[in-house]
């Protein structure tokens, strides 16, 4: 069974992206297309990464605009049949609702707070108080607006699960195997810790794609998650 991992395919070109997607496909449930790759290659990249694999495609474009614009963008993107599409929860109730209504067959995931932001960085943009409190407020707003998934750091998974209940999918970037470089992530956890806290889908990029063998790296992390699941059963 494929592990609940979305591999961030942040490749320099579409050929490398396709190779990485093919190599990790036997081990993970999802491949994630971010803004940089999508803007370079457009809708073509979705079909290329999906290929003949059974993996789902997660479009992480973080839409954030007025409701009418986001609705139009979500409607167009839904034609590509992504399993998940992200919007920023900070866009507000009407914007989130507009995305949900425009793409009813796609899971709209609301990004609470970027995992690159710590409390000091959040204060710089006017979000005061602990990051966990801000993430909780945005999560509640998003779910009340129709979002069926939330993107949050591993640090907020347990508290958001208690807040929004079991039916909402929690997606966690900022996941790094023990000993891995944190890169530009400020709020991180190991895959096992994020999963045990209640995350449904773990976003992992560079620890897999920058490995000498991305397929083997994905398989190793997937095996570690299965061991963690067995130990908690």
C-alpha positions as CSV (number, residue, x, y, z in Angstrom):
1,X,0.0,0.0,0.0
2,X,1.3,3.4,-0.9
3,X,2.4,5.6,2.0
4,X,0.5,8.8,2.7
5,X,3.3,11.0,1.3
6,X,3.1,13.8,-1.2
7,X,6.5,14.1,-2.9
8,X,7.2,17.8,-3.8
9,X,8.4,17.5,-7.4
10,X,10.4,20.8,-7.5
11,X,12.5,19.7,-10.5
12,X,14.5,22.0,-12.7
13,X,12.9,20.7,-15.9
14,X,9.9,18.5,-16.9
15,X,12.1,15.5,-17.8
16,X,13.5,15.3,-14.4
17,X,10.1,15.9,-12.8
18,X,8.7,12.9,-14.8
19,X,11.6,10.7,-13.8
20,X,11.2,11.6,-10.1
21,X,7.5,11.0,-10.3
22,X,8.0,7.6,-11.9
23,X,10.6,6.5,-9.4
24,X,8.6,7.4,-6.3
25,X,5.2,6.3,-7.6
26,X,5.4,2.7,-6.3
27,X,5.9,3.9,-2.8
28,X,3.8,7.1,-2.2
29,X,0.2,8.1,-2.8
30,X,0.7,11.5,-4.2
31,X,3.0,13.8,-6.2
32,X,2.9,17.6,-5.6
33,X,3.3,20.2,-8.3
34,X,4.3,23.6,-7.0
35,X,4.0,27.1,-8.4
36,X,7.5,27.2,-10.0
37,X,7.1,24.0,-12.0
38,X,3.5,24.8,-13.0
39,X,4.3,28.4,-14.2
40,X,7.2,27.0,-16.3
41,X,5.3,24.2,-18.0
42,X,1.6,24.9,-17.4
43,X,-1.1,22.2,-17.5
44,X,1.1,19.9,-19.5
45,X,3.1,19.1,-16.3
46,X,0.1,17.6,-14.6
47,X,-0.5,15.0,-17.3
48,X,3.2,14.3,-17.6
49,X,3.6,13.6,-13.9
50,X,0.5,11.6,-13.7
51,X,1.5,9.5,-16.7
52,X,0.6,5.8,-16.3
53,X,1.1,6.0,-12.5
54,X,-1.7,5.5,-10.0
55,X,-0.4,8.4,-7.9
56,X,-2.7,11.4,-7.3
57,X,-1.6,14.9,-8.3
58,X,-1.7,17.6,-5.7
59,X,-1.6,21.1,-7.3
60,X,0.0,23.4,-4.7
61,X,-0.6,26.8,-6.2
62,X,-1.9,28.6,-3.1
63,X,-4.5,30.7,-4.8
64,X,-5.1,34.1,-3.1
65,X,-7.1,36.8,-4.8
66,X,-10.6,38.2,-4.9
67,X,-13.3,35.5,-4.8
68,X,-14.3,35.9,-8.5
69,X,-10.7,35.5,-9.7
70,X,-10.1,32.5,-7.5
71,X,-13.3,30.9,-8.6
72,X,-12.3,31.2,-12.3
73,X,-8.8,29.9,-11.6
74,X,-10.2,26.9,-9.6
75,X,-12.7,26.1,-12.3
76,X,-10.0,26.0,-14.9
77,X,-7.6,24.0,-12.8
78,X,-10.3,21.5,-11.9
79,X,-10.3,20.4,-15.6
80,X,-6.9,18.9,-14.9
81,X,-8.5,16.6,-12.3
82,X,-6.1,17.2,-9.4
83,X,-6.9,15.4,-6.2
84,X,-6.0,18.5,-4.1
85,X,-5.8,22.2,-4.9
86,X,-4.5,24.8,-2.3
87,X,-5.7,28.2,-1.5
88,X,-4.6,30.6,1.2
89,X,-6.9,30.6,4.2
90,X,-6.0,34.3,4.7
91,X,-8.0,35.0,1.5
92,X,-11.1,34.8,3.7
93,X,-14.5,33.1,3.8
94,X,-15.9,34.2,0.5
95,X,-12.7,33.4,-1.4
96,X,-12.5,29.9,0.1
97,X,-16.2,29.2,-0.6
98,X,-15.8,30.4,-4.2
99,X,-13.0,27.9,-4.8
100,X,-15.0,25.1,-3.2
101,X,-18.1,25.8,-5.3
102,X,-16.0,26.2,-8.5
103,X,-14.2,22.9,-8.1
104,X,-16.6,20.4,-6.5
105,X,-14.7,17.3,-7.5
106,X,-11.4,18.6,-6.1
107,X,-10.4,18.7,-2.5
108,X,-9.8,22.4,-1.6
109,X,-7.0,22.6,1.0
110,X,-6.6,25.8,2.8
111,X,-3.1,26.8,3.8
112,X,-3.1,28.1,7.3
113,X,0.4,29.5,7.9
114,X,3.5,28.9,5.8
115,X,5.9,26.5,7.5
116,X,8.8,28.9,6.6
117,X,7.4,31.5,9.1
118,X,8.2,31.5,12.8
119,X,6.5,33.7,15.4
120,X,8.9,36.6,14.7
121,X,8.2,36.5,11.0
122,X,4.5,36.3,11.6
123,X,4.6,39.3,13.8
124,X,6.4,41.2,11.0
125,X,3.3,40.8,8.9
126,X,0.8,41.7,11.6
127,X,-0.1,38.2,12.9
128,X,0.5,38.4,16.6
129,X,0.5,35.8,19.3
130,X,1.7,32.2,19.1
131,X,1.6,30.6,15.6
132,X,-0.6,27.8,16.9
133,X,-3.3,30.3,17.8
134,X,-3.2,31.9,14.4
135,X,-3.3,28.6,12.6
136,X,-6.3,27.5,14.7
137,X,-8.3,30.6,13.8
138,X,-7.6,30.2,10.1
139,X,-8.3,26.5,10.2
140,X,-11.7,27.0,11.7
141,X,-12.6,29.8,9.3
142,X,-11.5,27.6,6.3
143,X,-13.5,24.6,7.4
144,X,-16.6,26.7,8.1
145,X,-16.2,28.0,4.5
146,X,-16.2,24.5,3.0
147,X,-12.5,23.5,2.8
148,X,-12.2,19.7,3.2
149,X,-8.4,19.8,3.9
150,X,-6.0,22.0,5.8
151,X,-2.3,22.6,5.3
152,X,-0.5,23.2,8.6
153,X,2.9,22.6,10.2
154,X,3.5,19.4,12.1
155,X,3.5,21.4,15.3
156,X,-0.2,22.3,14.9
157,X,-1.5,18.9,13.7
158,X,-2.7,17.6,17.1
159,X,-4.4,20.9,18.1
160,X,-6.1,21.3,14.8
161,X,-7.3,17.7,14.7
162,X,-8.9,18.3,18.1
163,X,-10.5,21.6,16.7
164,X,-11.8,20.4,13.4
165,X,-12.5,16.7,14.0
166,X,-11.6,13.5,12.1
167,X,-13.3,14.3,8.7
168,X,-10.9,17.1,7.6
169,X,-7.7,16.0,5.9
170,X,-4.6,17.5,7.5
171,X,-1.6,18.0,5.2
172,X,1.8,18.7,6.7
173,X,4.8,20.2,4.9
174,X,7.9,20.9,7.0
175,X,8.5,17.1,7.3
176,X,12.1,16.1,7.6
177,X,13.6,12.7,8.5
178,X,15.8,12.8,11.5
179,X,19.2,14.4,10.7
180,X,18.0,16.0,7.5
181,X,18.7,19.6,6.7
182,X,15.7,21.8,7.5
183,X,16.3,24.0,4.5
184,X,14.0,27.0,4.6
185,X,11.5,25.3,6.9
186,X,11.1,26.8,10.4
187,X,8.5,24.5,12.0
188,X,9.3,20.9,11.3
189,X,9.0,17.3,12.5
190,X,10.0,13.9,11.5
191,X,7.6,11.8,9.3
192,X,6.9,9.5,12.2
193,X,6.1,12.3,14.6
194,X,3.9,14.1,12.1
195,X,2.0,10.9,11.4
196,X,1.6,10.0,15.0
197,X,0.3,13.5,15.8
198,X,-2.6,12.9,13.3
199,X,-1.4,14.1,9.9
200,X,-3.1,12.4,6.9
201,X,-0.7,13.4,4.2
202,X,3.0,14.3,4.7
203,X,4.6,16.6,2.2
204,X,8.3,15.7,1.7
205,X,10.5,17.2,-1.0
206,X,14.3,17.5,-0.9
207,X,15.0,14.6,1.4
208,X,13.6,12.4,-1.4
209,X,14.3,14.3,-4.6
210,X,17.8,15.3,-3.7
211,X,18.8,11.8,-2.7
212,X,21.0,9.8,-5.0
213,X,18.1,7.4,-5.5
214,X,14.7,9.1,-5.0
215,X,12.8,5.9,-5.3
216,X,14.9,4.2,-2.5
217,X,14.6,7.3,-0.3
218,X,10.8,7.3,-0.7
219,X,10.7,3.6,0.0
220,X,12.8,4.1,3.2
221,X,10.5,6.8,4.6
222,X,7.4,4.8,3.6
223,X,8.8,1.8,5.5
224,X,9.5,3.9,8.6
225,X,5.9,5.2,8.5
226,X,4.6,1.6,8.3
227,X,6.7,0.7,11.3
228,X,5.3,3.7,13.3
229,X,1.8,2.7,12.3
230,X,2.3,-0.9,13.5
231,X,3.9,0.2,16.7
232,X,0.9,2.5,17.5
233,X,-1.7,-0.2,16.6
